[in-house]
Structure formats: C-alpha cells, structure tokens
Amino acid sequence: MLSRKEKIKNEDQFVIYQVSPDKGNVKLYWKNNDHTILRSIVRLKKQVEARNETLLFAMNGGTFEPDNSPERSLYRKL
C-alpha cells in the first residue's frame, strides 16, 4: 500500500478520491433494501437516487464468487 507521500507511477491511469471523514461519508453497498444483490453500479446509483441522495463516487470494492456473494475467504460478517 502506498503512503500519501509516495508518488504513484502513471497517475493518469488511476482515479484518486480522498474523503475526509468529517466532511463526507464512505459507505459499502452489496444488497438493496429488499436484500437483493445489486450486481452493478447502475443499480446502486438508482437505489441511492430513489432515496433522494447523491452518489458522488462508486467502485467495485471486493472479490465475488460466481453467485455474486463475497468471496468467502475475504468476507467477515460484522
């Protein structure tokens, strides 16, 4: 993992989004309100907008099994 001070090679190949916890929220989504797996950022965007919220940034945050469940070796239920 790179520290903030380290230079990322080929920065034009990355999107870097930094959130200050006192100014913004970071949320992880996997399922919608009906507990159905979202499967796409488009579906996530529609869900967020349906609650009159704005999706500022989204990315794939994990590794998944063929059935779209989180990879079992990485998933830890909180």
mmJSON file of the N, C-alpha and C atoms, coordinates in Angstrom:
{"data_MODEL":{"atom_site":{
"group_PDB":["ATOM","ATOM","ATOM","ATOM","ATOM","ATOM","ATOM","ATOM","ATOM","ATOM","ATOM","ATOM","ATOM","ATOM","ATOM","ATOM","ATOM","ATOM","ATOM","ATOM","ATOM","ATOM","ATOM","ATOM","ATOM","ATOM","ATOM","ATOM","ATOM","ATOM","ATOM","ATOM","ATOM","ATOM","ATOM","ATOM","ATOM","ATOM","ATOM","ATOM","ATOM","ATOM","ATOM","ATOM","ATOM","ATOM","ATOM","ATOM","ATOM","ATOM","ATOM","ATOM","ATOM","ATOM","ATOM","ATOM","ATOM","ATOM","ATOM","ATOM","ATOM","ATOM","ATOM","ATOM","ATOM","ATOM","ATOM","ATOM","ATOM","ATOM","ATOM","ATOM","ATOM","ATOM","ATOM","ATOM","ATOM","ATOM","ATOM","ATOM","ATOM","ATOM","ATOM","ATOM","ATOM","ATOM","ATOM","ATOM","ATOM","ATOM","ATOM","ATOM","ATOM","ATOM","ATOM","ATOM","ATOM","ATOM","ATOM","ATOM","ATOM","ATOM","ATOM","ATOM","ATOM","ATOM","ATOM","ATOM","ATOM","ATOM","ATOM","ATOM","ATOM","ATOM","ATOM","ATOM","ATOM","ATOM","ATOM","ATOM","ATOM","ATOM","ATOM","ATOM","ATOM","ATOM","ATOM","ATOM","ATOM","ATOM","ATOM","ATOM","ATOM","ATOM","ATOM","ATOM","ATOM","ATOM","ATOM","ATOM","ATOM","ATOM","ATOM","ATOM","ATOM","ATOM","ATOM","ATOM","ATOM","ATOM","ATOM","ATOM","ATOM","ATOM","ATOM","ATOM","ATOM","ATOM","ATOM","ATOM","ATOM","ATOM","ATOM","ATOM","ATOM","ATOM","ATOM","ATOM","ATOM","ATOM","ATOM","ATOM","ATOM","ATOM","ATOM","ATOM","ATOM","ATOM","ATOM","ATOM","ATOM","ATOM","ATOM","ATOM","ATOM","ATOM","ATOM","ATOM","ATOM","ATOM","ATOM","ATOM","ATOM","ATOM","ATOM","ATOM","ATOM","ATOM","ATOM","ATOM","ATOM","ATOM","ATOM","ATOM","ATOM","ATOM","ATOM","ATOM","ATOM","ATOM","ATOM","ATOM","ATOM","ATOM","ATOM","ATOM","ATOM","ATOM","ATOM","ATOM","ATOM","ATOM","ATOM","ATOM","ATOM","ATOM","ATOM","ATOM","ATOM","ATOM","ATOM","ATOM","ATOM","ATOM"],
"id":[1,2,3,4,5,6,7,8,9,10,11,12,13,14,15,16,17,18,19,20,21,22,23,24,25,26,27,28,29,30,31,32,33,34,35,36,37,38,39,40,41,42,43,44,45,46,47,48,49,50,51,52,53,54,55,56,57,58,59,60,61,62,63,64,65,66,67,68,69,70,71,72,73,74,75,76,77,78,79,80,81,82,83,84,85,86,87,88,89,90,91,92,93,94,95,96,97,98,99,100,101,102,103,104,105,106,107,108,109,110,111,112,113,114,115,116,117,118,119,120,121,122,123,124,125,126,127,128,129,130,131,132,133,134,135,136,137,138,139,140,141,142,143,144,145,146,147,148,149,150,151,152,153,154,155,156,157,158,159,160,161,162,163,164,165,166,167,168,169,170,171,172,173,174,175,176,177,178,179,180,181,182,183,184,185,186,187,188,189,190,191,192,193,194,195,196,197,198,199,200,201,202,203,204,205,206,207,208,209,210,211,212,213,214,215,216,217,218,219,220,221,222,223,224,225,226,227,228,229,230,231,232,233,234],
"type_symbol":["N","C","C","N","C","C","N","C","C","N","C","C","N","C","C","N","C","C","N","C","C","N","C","C","N","C","C","N","C","C","N","C","C","N","C","C","N","C","C","N","C","C","N","C","C","N","C","C","N","C","C","N","C","C","N","C","C","N","C","C","N","C","C","N","C","C","N","C","C","N","C","C","N","C","C","N","C","C","N","C","C","N","C","C","N","C","C","N","C","C","N","C","C","N","C","C","N","C","C","N","C","C","N","C","C","N","C","C","N","C","C","N","C","C","N","C","C","N","C","C","N","C","C","N","C","C","N","C","C","N","C","C","N","C","C","N","C","C","N","C","C","N","C","C","N","C","C","N","C","C","N","C","C","N","C","C","N","C","C","N","C","C","N","C","C","N","C","C","N","C","C","N","C","C","N","C","C","N","C","C","N","C","C","N","C","C","N","C","C","N","C","C","N","C","C","N","C","C","N","C","C","N","C","C","N","C","C","N","C","C","N","C","C","N","C","C","N","C","C","N","C","C","N","C","C","N","C","C","N","C","C","N","C","C"],
"label_atom_id":["N","CA","C","N","CA","C","N","CA","C","N","CA","C","N","CA","C","N","CA","C","N","CA","C","N","CA","C","N","CA","C","N","CA","C","N","CA","C","N","CA","C","N","CA","C","N","CA","C","N","CA","C","N","CA","C","N","CA","C","N","CA","C","N","CA","C","N","CA","C","N","CA","C","N","CA","C","N","CA","C","N","CA","C","N","CA","C","N","CA","C","N","CA","C","N","CA","C","N","CA","C","N","CA","C","N","CA","C","N","CA","C","N","CA","C","N","CA","C","N","CA","C","N","CA","C","N","CA","C","N","CA","C","N","CA","C","N","CA","C","N","CA","C","N","CA","C","N","CA","C","N","CA","C","N","CA","C","N","CA","C","N","CA","C","N","CA","C","N","CA","C","N","CA","C","N","CA","C","N","CA","C","N","CA","C","N","CA","C","N","CA","C","N","CA","C","N","CA","C","N","CA","C","N","CA","C","N","CA","C","N","CA","C","N","CA","C","N","CA","C","N","CA","C","N","CA","C","N","CA","C","N","CA","C","N","CA","C","N","CA","C","N","CA","C","N","CA","C","N","CA","C","N","CA","C","N","CA","C","N","CA","C","N","CA","C","N","CA","C","N","CA","C"],
"label_alt_id":[null,null,null,null,null,null,null,null,null,null,null,null,null,null,null,null,null,null,null,null,null,null,null,null,null,null,null,null,null,null,null,null,null,null,null,null,null,null,null,null,null,null,null,null,null,null,null,null,null,null,null,null,null,null,null,null,null,null,null,null,null,null,null,null,null,null,null,null,null,null,null,null,null,null,null,null,null,null,null,null,null,null,null,null,null,null,null,null,null,null,null,null,null,null,null,null,null,null,null,null,null,null,null,null,null,null,null,null,null,null,null,null,null,null,null,null,null,null,null,null,null,null,null,null,null,null,null,null,null,null,null,null,null,null,null,null,null,null,null,null,null,null,null,null,null,null,null,null,null,null,null,null,null,null,null,null,null,null,null,null,null,null,null,null,null,null,null,null,null,null,null,null,null,null,null,null,null,null,null,null,null,null,null,null,null,null,null,null,null,null,null,null,null,null,null,null,null,null,null,null,null,null,null,null,null,null,null,null,null,null,null,null,null,null,null,null,null,null,null,null,null,null,null,null,null,null,null,null,null,null,null,null,null,null],
"label_comp_id":["MET","MET","MET","LEU","LEU","LEU","SER","SER","SER","ARG","ARG","ARG","LYS","LYS","LYS","GLU","GLU","GLU","LYS","LYS","LYS","ILE","ILE","ILE","LYS","LYS","LYS","ASN","ASN","ASN","GLU","GLU","GLU","ASP","ASP","ASP","GLN","GLN","GLN","PHE","PHE","PHE","VAL","VAL","VAL","ILE","ILE","ILE","TYR","TYR","TYR","GLN","GLN","GLN","VAL","VAL","VAL","SER","SER","SER","PRO","PRO","PRO","ASP","ASP","ASP","LYS","LYS","LYS","GLY","GLY","GLY","ASN","ASN","ASN","VAL","VAL","VAL","LYS","LYS","LYS","LEU","LEU","LEU","TYR","TYR","TYR","TRP","TRP","TRP","LYS","LYS","LYS","ASN","ASN","ASN","ASN","ASN","ASN","ASP","ASP","ASP","HIS","HIS","HIS","THR","THR","THR","ILE","ILE","ILE","LEU","LEU","LEU","ARG","ARG","ARG","SER","SER","SER","ILE","ILE","ILE","VAL","VAL","VAL","ARG","ARG","ARG","LEU","LEU","LEU","LYS","LYS","LYS","LYS","LYS","LYS","GLN","GLN","GLN","VAL","VAL","VAL","GLU","GLU","GLU","ALA","ALA","ALA","ARG","ARG","ARG","ASN","ASN","ASN","GLU","GLU","GLU","THR","THR","THR","LEU","LEU","LEU","LEU","LEU","LEU","PHE","PHE","PHE","ALA","ALA","ALA","MET","MET","MET","ASN","ASN","ASN","GLY","GLY","GLY","GLY","GLY","GLY","THR","THR","THR","PHE","PHE","PHE","GLU","GLU","GLU","PRO","PRO","PRO","ASP","ASP","ASP","ASN","ASN","ASN","SER","SER","SER","PRO","PRO","PRO","GLU","GLU","GLU","ARG","ARG","ARG","SER","SER","SER","LEU","LEU","LEU","TYR","TYR","TYR","ARG","ARG","ARG","LYS","LYS","LYS","LEU","LEU","LEU"],
"label_asym_id":["A","A","A","A","A","A","A","A","A","A","A","A","A","A","A","A","A","A","A","A","A","A","A","A","A","A","A","A","A","A","A","A","A","A","A","A","A","A","A","A","A","A","A","A","A","A","A","A","A","A","A","A","A","A","A","A","A","A","A","A","A","A","A","A","A","A","A","A","A","A","A","A","A","A","A","A","A","A","A","A","A","A","A","A","A","A","A","A","A","A","A","A","A","A","A","A","A","A","A","A","A","A","A","A","A","A","A","A","A","A","A","A","A","A","A","A","A","A","A","A","A","A","A","A","A","A","A","A","A","A","A","A","A","A","A","A","A","A","A","A","A","A","A","A","A","A","A","A","A","A","A","A","A","A","A","A","A","A","A","A","A","A","A","A","A","A","A","A","A","A","A","A","A","A","A","A","A","A","A","A","A","A","A","A","A","A","A","A","A","A","A","A","A","A","A","A","A","A","A","A","A","A","A","A","A","A","A","A","A","A","A","A","A","A","A","A","A","A","A","A","A","A","A","A","A","A","A","A","A","A","A","A","A","A"],
"label_entity_id":["1","1","1","1","1","1","1","1","1","1","1","1","1","1","1","1","1","1","1","1","1","1","1","1","1","1","1","1","1","1","1","1","1","1","1","1","1","1","1","1","1","1","1","1","1","1","1","1","1","1","1","1","1","1","1","1","1","1","1","1","1","1","1","1","1","1","1","1","1","1","1","1","1","1","1","1","1","1","1","1","1","1","1","1","1","1","1","1","1","1","1","1","1","1","1","1","1","1","1","1","1","1","1","1","1","1","1","1","1","1","1","1","1","1","1","1","1","1","1","1","1","1","1","1","1","1","1","1","1","1","1","1","1","1","1","1","1","1","1","1","1","1","1","1","1","1","1","1","1","1","1","1","1","1","1","1","1","1","1","1","1","1","1","1","1","1","1","1","1","1","1","1","1","1","1","1","1","1","1","1","1","1","1","1","1","1","1","1","1","1","1","1","1","1","1","1","1","1","1","1","1","1","1","1","1","1","1","1","1","1","1","1","1","1","1","1","1","1","1","1","1","1","1","1","1","1","1","1","1","1","1","1","1","1"],
"label_seq_id":[1,1,1,2,2,2,3,3,3,4,4,4,5,5,5,6,6,6,7,7,7,8,8,8,9,9,9,10,10,10,11,11,11,12,12,12,13,13,13,14,14,14,15,15,15,16,16,16,17,17,17,18,18,18,19,19,19,20,20,20,21,21,21,22,22,22,23,23,23,24,24,24,25,25,25,26,26,26,27,27,27,28,28,28,29,29,29,30,30,30,31,31,31,32,32,32,33,33,33,34,34,34,35,35,35,36,36,36,37,37,37,38,38,38,39,39,39,40,40,40,41,41,41,42,42,42,43,43,43,44,44,44,45,45,45,46,46,46,47,47,47,48,48,48,49,49,49,50,50,50,51,51,51,52,52,52,53,53,53,54,54,54,55,55,55,56,56,56,57,57,57,58,58,58,59,59,59,60,60,60,61,61,61,62,62,62,63,63,63,64,64,64,65,65,65,66,66,66,67,67,67,68,68,68,69,69,69,70,70,70,71,71,71,72,72,72,73,73,73,74,74,74,75,75,75,76,76,76,77,77,77,78,78,78],
"pdbx_PDB_ins_code":[null,null,null,null,null,null,null,null,null,null,null,null,null,null,null,null,null,null,null,null,null,null,null,null,null,null,null,null,null,null,null,null,null,null,null,null,null,null,null,null,null,null,null,null,null,null,null,null,null,null,null,null,null,null,null,null,null,null,null,null,null,null,null,null,null,null,null,null,null,null,null,null,null,null,null,null,null,null,null,null,null,null,null,null,null,null,null,null,null,null,null,null,null,null,null,null,null,null,null,null,null,null,null,null,null,null,null,null,null,null,null,null,null,null,null,null,null,null,null,null,null,null,null,null,null,null,null,null,null,null,null,null,null,null,null,null,null,null,null,null,null,null,null,null,null,null,null,null,null,null,null,null,null,null,null,null,null,null,null,null,null,null,null,null,null,null,null,null,null,null,null,null,null,null,null,null,null,null,null,null,null,null,null,null,null,null,null,null,null,null,null,null,null,null,null,null,null,null,null,null,null,null,null,null,null,null,null,null,null,null,null,null,null,null,null,null,null,null,null,null,null,null,null,null,null,null,null,null,null,null,null,null,null,null],
"Cartn_x":[0.846,0.0,0.89,0.499,1.289,0.883,1.856,1.534,1.207,0.622,0.27,1.487,2.64,3.844,4.497,4.181,4.793,4.127,4.904,4.408,3.873,2.669,2.092,2.581,3.158,3.614,2.394,2.468,1.383,0.069,0.074,-1.125,-2.316,-2.084,-3.19,-3.998,-3.533,-4.242,-5.114,-5.163,-5.903,-6.851,-7.95,-8.822,-8.602,-8.197,-7.921,-8.973,-9.689,-10.755,-10.495,-10.25,-9.952,-11.113,-11.588,-12.705,-12.223,-12.57,-12.296,-13.501,-13.328,-14.458,-15.332,-14.761,-15.575,-16.347,-16.119,-16.807,-17.633,-17.448,-18.158,-18.292,-19.119,-19.364,-18.856,-18.322,-17.955,-18.86,-19.577,-20.498,-20.181,-20.367,-20.223,-21.609,-21.867,-23.156,-22.922,-23.818,-23.782,-25.188,-26.176,-27.567,-28.437,-29.596,-30.531,-31.402,-32.414,-33.279,-34.09,-34.283,-35.011,-34.064,-32.797,-31.752,-31.418,-31.639,-31.254,-29.888,-28.986,-27.645,-27.746,-27.059,-27.129,-26.524,-25.371,-24.669,-24.119,-24.496,-23.935,-23.974,-23.092,-23.058,-24.298,-24.813,-26.045,-27.201,-27.342,-28.415,-28.185,-26.939,-26.618,-27.018,-26.672,-27.0,-28.51,-29.279,-30.747,-31.279,-30.729,-31.181,-30.899,-29.7,-29.314,-30.189,-30.399,-31.215,-32.677,-33.166,-34.546,-34.756,-33.674,-33.737,-33.405,-33.422,-33.091,-31.699,-30.771,-29.37,-28.569,-27.328,-26.475,-25.276,-25.038,-23.867,-22.737,-21.7,-20.589,-19.503,-19.302,-18.216,-18.561,-18.287,-18.533,-17.449,-17.134,-16.16,-16.435,-15.918,-16.018,-15.137,-15.709,-14.963,-14.645,-14.717,-14.459,-14.257,-14.088,-13.942,-15.123,-15.748,-17.002,-16.945,-17.762,-17.953,-18.845,-18.951,-19.809,-21.282,-21.764,-23.162,-23.304,-22.245,-22.199,-22.165,-21.882,-21.667,-20.204,-19.897,-18.487,-17.632,-16.414,-15.507,-15.369,-15.609,-15.695,-14.4,-13.265,-12.008,-11.769,-12.494,-12.302,-13.439,-14.585,-15.803,-15.867,-16.165,-16.332,-17.594,-18.6,-19.858,-19.677,-20.096,-19.951,-21.173],
"Cartn_y":[-1.172,0.0,1.234,2.225,3.436,4.442,5.146,6.24,7.464,8.475,9.702,10.371,10.193,10.88,10.187,8.902,8.184,8.569,8.696,9.05,7.797,7.895,6.78,6.891,5.838,5.842,5.835,6.546,6.607,7.044,8.155,8.655,8.806,9.008,9.17,7.889,6.78,5.505,5.233,6.178,5.977,7.134,6.836,7.872,7.833,8.937,9.0,9.879,9.321,10.048,9.936,11.045,11.057,11.71,11.06,11.57,11.903,13.076,13.454,13.025,12.171,11.659,12.743,13.905,14.963,15.761,15.478,16.213,15.319,14.02,13.116,11.734,10.918,9.552,8.548,7.456,6.334,5.185,4.645,3.545,2.377,1.171,-0.033,-0.607,-0.92,-1.489,-2.836,-3.769,-5.074,-5.441,-5.203,-5.534,-4.291,-4.354,-3.229,-3.378,-2.527,-2.544,-3.825,-4.54,-5.823,-7.003,-6.72,-7.724,-8.503,-7.86,-8.431,-7.862,-8.715,-8.275,-7.243,-6.132,-5.042,-5.416,-6.012,-6.508,-5.438,-4.167,-3.154,-1.773,-0.92,0.46,1.215,0.86,1.494,1.246,0.021,-0.301,0.416,0.487,1.223,2.685,3.293,4.702,4.922,4.036,4.154,4.044,3.119,2.945,4.189,4.733,5.927,7.116,7.295,8.411,8.268,7.039,6.814,7.314,7.426,7.951,9.442,10.074,11.498,11.82,10.892,11.101,11.173,11.581,11.698,10.768,9.995,9.131,9.931,10.215,11.019,10.181,8.981,8.141,6.705,5.781,4.361,3.534,2.417,1.493,0.094,-0.902,-2.274,-2.394,-2.857,-2.917,-4.31,-5.31,-6.639,-7.679,-8.904,-10.059,-10.97,-11.474,-12.198,-13.593,-14.464,-15.82,-15.759,-16.849,-16.847,-16.49,-16.746,-16.407,-14.975,-14.172,-12.77,-12.582,-13.616,-13.458,-13.089,-12.393,-12.048,-13.305,-13.209,-14.348,-14.753,-16.007,-16.463,-16.278,-16.344,-16.19,-14.735,-13.787,-12.386,-11.786,-12.452,-11.878,-12.175,-11.145,-11.29,-10.551,-11.251,-10.619,-9.835,-8.589,-7.735,-7.838],
"Cartn_z":[0.0,0.0,0.0,-0.777,-0.886,0.179,0.696,1.606,0.764,1.393,0.672,0.054,0.655,0.191,-0.998,-1.211,-2.316,-3.636,-4.649,-5.977,-6.663,-7.197,-7.95,-9.386,-9.901,-11.285,-12.202,-13.296,-14.281,-13.654,-12.952,-12.274,-13.2,-14.488,-15.422,-15.591,-15.061,-15.161,-13.93,-12.982,-11.75,-11.486,-10.827,-10.285,-8.782,-8.212,-6.783,-6.134,-5.167,-4.485,-2.993,-2.366,-0.936,-0.197,0.86,1.65,3.048,3.501,4.881,5.714,6.715,7.499,8.122,8.39,8.988,7.941,6.656,5.591,4.671,4.733,3.837,4.431,3.799,4.26,3.235,3.719,2.869,3.283,2.316,2.592,1.669,2.169,1.367,1.092,-0.16,-0.552,-1.203,-0.941,-1.577,-2.023,-1.137,-1.43,-1.33,-1.985,-1.895,-0.648,-0.532,0.659,0.79,-0.328,-0.311,-0.122,0.17,0.38,-0.894,-2.059,-3.344,-3.711,-4.191,-4.564,-5.686,-5.528,-6.502,-7.856,-7.877,-9.068,-10.0,-9.854,-10.755,-10.111,-10.58,-10.085,-10.568,-11.742,-12.252,-11.288,-10.819,-9.849,-8.527,-8.095,-6.871,-7.022,-8.143,-8.392,-8.339,-8.959,-8.936,-7.516,-6.722,-5.341,-4.519,-4.646,-3.886,-4.289,-5.587,-6.064,-5.655,-5.52,-5.073,-3.642,-2.888,-1.515,-1.478,-2.652,-2.786,-2.265,-2.463,-2.124,-3.418,-3.325,-4.495,-4.361,-5.394,-5.438,-6.067,-5.3,-5.796,-6.46,-5.954,-6.434,-6.097,-7.005,-6.754,-7.428,-6.818,-7.389,-6.869,-7.564,-7.1,-5.866,-4.781,-3.54,-3.066,-3.939,-3.432,-4.51,-4.064,-4.932,-4.664,-5.735,-5.579,-6.172,-5.61,-6.107,-7.358,-8.124,-9.317,-9.04,-7.821,-7.486,-6.961,-7.106,-6.665,-5.155,-4.41,-2.97,-2.754,-1.651,-1.392,-1.297,-1.781,-1.7,-0.238,0.052,1.437,2.224,1.548,2.269,2.695,2.098,2.414,3.225,3.241,3.836,5.32,6.084,7.525,7.907,8.374,8.746,10.028,10.0,11.183,12.076],
"occupancy":[1.0,1.0,1.0,1.0,1.0,1.0,1.0,1.0,1.0,1.0,1.0,1.0,1.0,1.0,1.0,1.0,1.0,1.0,1.0,1.0,1.0,1.0,1.0,1.0,1.0,1.0,1.0,1.0,1.0,1.0,1.0,1.0,1.0,1.0,1.0,1.0,1.0,1.0,1.0,1.0,1.0,1.0,1.0,1.0,1.0,1.0,1.0,1.0,1.0,1.0,1.0,1.0,1.0,1.0,1.0,1.0,1.0,1.0,1.0,1.0,1.0,1.0,1.0,1.0,1.0,1.0,1.0,1.0,1.0,1.0,1.0,1.0,1.0,1.0,1.0,1.0,1.0,1.0,1.0,1.0,1.0,1.0,1.0,1.0,1.0,1.0,1.0,1.0,1.0,1.0,1.0,1.0,1.0,1.0,1.0,1.0,1.0,1.0,1.0,1.0,1.0,1.0,1.0,1.0,1.0,1.0,1.0,1.0,1.0,1.0,1.0,1.0,1.0,1.0,1.0,1.0,1.0,1.0,1.0,1.0,1.0,1.0,1.0,1.0,1.0,1.0,1.0,1.0,1.0,1.0,1.0,1.0,1.0,1.0,1.0,1.0,1.0,1.0,1.0,1.0,1.0,1.0,1.0,1.0,1.0,1.0,1.0,1.0,1.0,1.0,1.0,1.0,1.0,1.0,1.0,1.0,1.0,1.0,1.0,1.0,1.0,1.0,1.0,1.0,1.0,1.0,1.0,1.0,1.0,1.0,1.0,1.0,1.0,1.0,1.0,1.0,1.0,1.0,1.0,1.0,1.0,1.0,1.0,1.0,1.0,1.0,1.0,1.0,1.0,1.0,1.0,1.0,1.0,1.0,1.0,1.0,1.0,1.0,1.0,1.0,1.0,1.0,1.0,1.0,1.0,1.0,1.0,1.0,1.0,1.0,1.0,1.0,1.0,1.0,1.0,1.0,1.0,1.0,1.0,1.0,1.0,1.0,1.0,1.0,1.0,1.0,1.0,1.0,1.0,1.0,1.0,1.0,1.0,1.0],
"B_iso_or_equiv":[0.0,0.0,0.0,0.0,0.0,0.0,0.0,0.0,0.0,0.0,0.0,0.0,0.0,0.0,0.0,0.0,0.0,0.0,0.0,0.0,0.0,0.0,0.0,0.0,0.0,0.0,0.0,0.0,0.0,0.0,0.0,0.0,0.0,0.0,0.0,0.0,0.0,0.0,0.0,0.0,0.0,0.0,0.0,0.0,0.0,0.0,0.0,0.0,0.0,0.0,0.0,0.0,0.0,0.0,0.0,0.0,0.0,0.0,0.0,0.0,0.0,0.0,0.0,0.0,0.0,0.0,0.0,0.0,0.0,0.0,0.0,0.0,0.0,0.0,0.0,0.0,0.0,0.0,0.0,0.0,0.0,0.0,0.0,0.0,0.0,0.0,0.0,0.0,0.0,0.0,0.0,0.0,0.0,0.0,0.0,0.0,0.0,0.0,0.0,0.0,0.0,0.0,0.0,0.0,0.0,0.0,0.0,0.0,0.0,0.0,0.0,0.0,0.0,0.0,0.0,0.0,0.0,0.0,0.0,0.0,0.0,0.0,0.0,0.0,0.0,0.0,0.0,0.0,0.0,0.0,0.0,0.0,0.0,0.0,0.0,0.0,0.0,0.0,0.0,0.0,0.0,0.0,0.0,0.0,0.0,0.0,0.0,0.0,0.0,0.0,0.0,0.0,0.0,0.0,0.0,0.0,0.0,0.0,0.0,0.0,0.0,0.0,0.0,0.0,0.0,0.0,0.0,0.0,0.0,0.0,0.0,0.0,0.0,0.0,0.0,0.0,0.0,0.0,0.0,0.0,0.0,0.0,0.0,0.0,0.0,0.0,0.0,0.0,0.0,0.0,0.0,0.0,0.0,0.0,0.0,0.0,0.0,0.0,0.0,0.0,0.0,0.0,0.0,0.0,0.0,0.0,0.0,0.0,0.0,0.0,0.0,0.0,0.0,0.0,0.0,0.0,0.0,0.0,0.0,0.0,0.0,0.0,0.0,0.0,0.0,0.0,0.0,0.0,0.0,0.0,0.0,0.0,0.0,0.0],
"pdbx_formal_charge":[null,null,null,null,null,null,null,null,null,null,null,null,null,null,null,null,null,null,null,null,null,null,null,null,null,null,null,null,null,null,null,null,null,null,null,null,null,null,null,null,null,null,null,null,null,null,null,null,null,null,null,null,null,null,null,null,null,null,null,null,null,null,null,null,null,null,null,null,null,null,null,null,null,null,null,null,null,null,null,null,null,null,null,null,null,null,null,null,null,null,null,null,null,null,null,null,null,null,null,null,null,null,null,null,null,null,null,null,null,null,null,null,null,null,null,null,null,null,null,null,null,null,null,null,null,null,null,null,null,null,null,null,null,null,null,null,null,null,null,null,null,null,null,null,null,null,null,null,null,null,null,null,null,null,null,null,null,null,null,null,null,null,null,null,null,null,null,null,null,null,null,null,null,null,null,null,null,null,null,null,null,null,null,null,null,null,null,null,null,null,null,null,null,null,null,null,null,null,null,null,null,null,null,null,null,null,null,null,null,null,null,null,null,null,null,null,null,null,null,null,null,null,null,null,null,null,null,null,null,null,null,null,null,null],
"auth_seq_id":[1,1,1,2,2,2,3,3,3,4,4,4,5,5,5,6,6,6,7,7,7,8,8,8,9,9,9,10,10,10,11,11,11,12,12,12,13,13,13,14,14,14,15,15,15,16,16,16,17,17,17,18,18,18,19,19,19,20,20,20,21,21,21,22,22,22,23,23,23,24,24,24,25,25,25,26,26,26,27,27,27,28,28,28,29,29,29,30,30,30,31,31,31,32,32,32,33,33,33,34,34,34,35,35,35,36,36,36,37,37,37,38,38,38,39,39,39,40,40,40,41,41,41,42,42,42,43,43,43,44,44,44,45,45,45,46,46,46,47,47,47,48,48,48,49,49,49,50,50,50,51,51,51,52,52,52,53,53,53,54,54,54,55,55,55,56,56,56,57,57,57,58,58,58,59,59,59,60,60,60,61,61,61,62,62,62,63,63,63,64,64,64,65,65,65,66,66,66,67,67,67,68,68,68,69,69,69,70,70,70,71,71,71,72,72,72,73,73,73,74,74,74,75,75,75,76,76,76,77,77,77,78,78,78],
"auth_comp_id":["MET","MET","MET","LEU","LEU","LEU","SER","SER","SER","ARG","ARG","ARG","LYS","LYS","LYS","GLU","GLU","GLU","LYS","LYS","LYS","ILE","ILE","ILE","LYS","LYS","LYS","ASN","ASN","ASN","GLU","GLU","GLU","ASP","ASP","ASP","GLN","GLN","GLN","PHE","PHE","PHE","VAL","VAL","VAL","ILE","ILE","ILE","TYR","TYR","TYR","GLN","GLN","GLN","VAL","VAL","VAL","SER","SER","SER","PRO","PRO","PRO","ASP","ASP","ASP","LYS","LYS","LYS","GLY","GLY","GLY","ASN","ASN","ASN","VAL","VAL","VAL","LYS","LYS","LYS","LEU","LEU","LEU","TYR","TYR","TYR","TRP","TRP","TRP","LYS","LYS","LYS","ASN","ASN","ASN","ASN","ASN","ASN","ASP","ASP","ASP","HIS","HIS","HIS","THR","THR","THR","ILE","ILE","ILE","LEU","LEU","LEU","ARG","ARG","ARG","SER","SER","SER","ILE","ILE","ILE","VAL","VAL","VAL","ARG","ARG","ARG","LEU","LEU","LEU","LYS","LYS","LYS","LYS","LYS","LYS","GLN","GLN","GLN","VAL","VAL","VAL","GLU","GLU","GLU","ALA","ALA","ALA","ARG","ARG","ARG","ASN","ASN","ASN","GLU","GLU","GLU","THR","THR","THR","LEU","LEU","LEU","LEU","LEU","LEU","PHE","PHE","PHE","ALA","ALA","ALA","MET","MET","MET","ASN","ASN","ASN","GLY","GLY","GLY","GLY","GLY","GLY","THR","THR","THR","PHE","PHE","PHE","GLU","GLU","GLU","PRO","PRO","PRO","ASP","ASP","ASP","ASN","ASN","ASN","SER","SER","SER","PRO","PRO","PRO","GLU","GLU","GLU","ARG","ARG","ARG","SER","SER","SER","LEU","LEU","LEU","TYR","TYR","TYR","ARG","ARG","ARG","LYS","LYS","LYS","LEU","LEU","LEU"],
"auth_asym_id":["A","A","A","A","A","A","A","A","A","A","A","A","A","A","A","A","A","A","A","A","A","A","A","A","A","A","A","A","A","A","A","A","A","A","A","A","A","A","A","A","A","A","A","A","A","A","A","A","A","A","A","A","A","A","A","A","A","A","A","A","A","A","A","A","A","A","A","A","A","A","A","A","A","A","A","A","A","A","A","A","A","A","A","A","A","A","A","A","A","A","A","A","A","A","A","A","A","A","A","A","A","A","A","A","A","A","A","A","A","A","A","A","A","A","A","A","A","A","A","A","A","A","A","A","A","A","A","A","A","A","A","A","A","A","A","A","A","A","A","A","A","A","A","A","A","A","A","A","A","A","A","A","A","A","A","A","A","A","A","A","A","A","A","A","A","A","A","A","A","A","A","A","A","A","A","A","A","A","A","A","A","A","A","A","A","A","A","A","A","A","A","A","A","A","A","A","A","A","A","A","A","A","A","A","A","A","A","A","A","A","A","A","A","A","A","A","A","A","A","A","A","A","A","A","A","A","A","A","A","A","A","A","A","A"],
"auth_atom_id":["N","CA","C","N","CA","C","N","CA","C","N","CA","C","N","CA","C","N","CA","C","N","CA","C","N","CA","C","N","CA","C","N","CA","C","N","CA","C","N","CA","C","N","CA","C","N","CA","C","N","CA","C","N","CA","C","N","CA","C","N","CA","C","N","CA","C","N","CA","C","N","CA","C","N","CA","C","N","CA","C","N","CA","C","N","CA","C","N","CA","C","N","CA","C","N","CA","C","N","CA","C","N","CA","C","N","CA","C","N","CA","C","N","CA","C","N","CA","C","N","CA","C","N","CA","C","N","CA","C","N","CA","C","N","CA","C","N","CA","C","N","CA","C","N","CA","C","N","CA","C","N","CA","C","N","CA","C","N","CA","C","N","CA","C","N","CA","C","N","CA","C","N","CA","C","N","CA","C","N","CA","C","N","CA","C","N","CA","C","N","CA","C","N","CA","C","N","CA","C","N","CA","C","N","CA","C","N","CA","C","N","CA","C","N","CA","C","N","CA","C","N","CA","C","N","CA","C","N","CA","C","N","CA","C","N","CA","C","N","CA","C","N","CA","C","N","CA","C","N","CA","C","N","CA","C","N","CA","C","N","CA","C","N","CA","C","N","CA","C","N","CA","C"],
"pdbx_PDB_model_num":[1,1,1,1,1,1,1,1,1,1,1,1,1,1,1,1,1,1,1,1,1,1,1,1,1,1,1,1,1,1,1,1,1,1,1,1,1,1,1,1,1,1,1,1,1,1,1,1,1,1,1,1,1,1,1,1,1,1,1,1,1,1,1,1,1,1,1,1,1,1,1,1,1,1,1,1,1,1,1,1,1,1,1,1,1,1,1,1,1,1,1,1,1,1,1,1,1,1,1,1,1,1,1,1,1,1,1,1,1,1,1,1,1,1,1,1,1,1,1,1,1,1,1,1,1,1,1,1,1,1,1,1,1,1,1,1,1,1,1,1,1,1,1,1,1,1,1,1,1,1,1,1,1,1,1,1,1,1,1,1,1,1,1,1,1,1,1,1,1,1,1,1,1,1,1,1,1,1,1,1,1,1,1,1,1,1,1,1,1,1,1,1,1,1,1,1,1,1,1,1,1,1,1,1,1,1,1,1,1,1,1,1,1,1,1,1,1,1,1,1,1,1,1,1,1,1,1,1,1,1,1,1,1,1]
}}}
